[in-house]
Amino acid sequence: MGSPADYNLQGQNGGRVITSASGAVTGTFRWVQVVNDTVLSVFTAPNITNATGLQTITIPAGVGIGGRITALTVTSGVVIAYDI
């Protein structure tokens, strides 16, 4: 049996589906899963060096991004952001 952190990574603390209609989203997320090819205009993750490098590029469906994500805005596509 894994630690509680393993369950958090799997979404046991909940999360939300974010689309371009969601606007600017803030929170504290452990993982962002890209559902459809996605472009982000904002991606803030204090513990990821150069996290802004993920802005304005197309991130393919299926990619997962872990870290401490605190803000994101989806320009196109769909992601699921899982809470810490």
GIKA-V510744 format. One record per run of one state. SS is the DSSP state (H for helix, E for strand, C for the rest). FROM is the first residue (numbers start at 1). LEN is the number of residues. Records with the same first field share a line. If there is no record, write none. Layout:
SS->FROM-LEN + FROM-LEN
This chain:
C->1-3 + 10-5 + 23-2 + 46-5 + 56-2 + 60-4 + 84-1
H->4-6 + 20-3 + 51-4
E->15-5 + 25-21 + 55-1 + 58-2 + 64-20
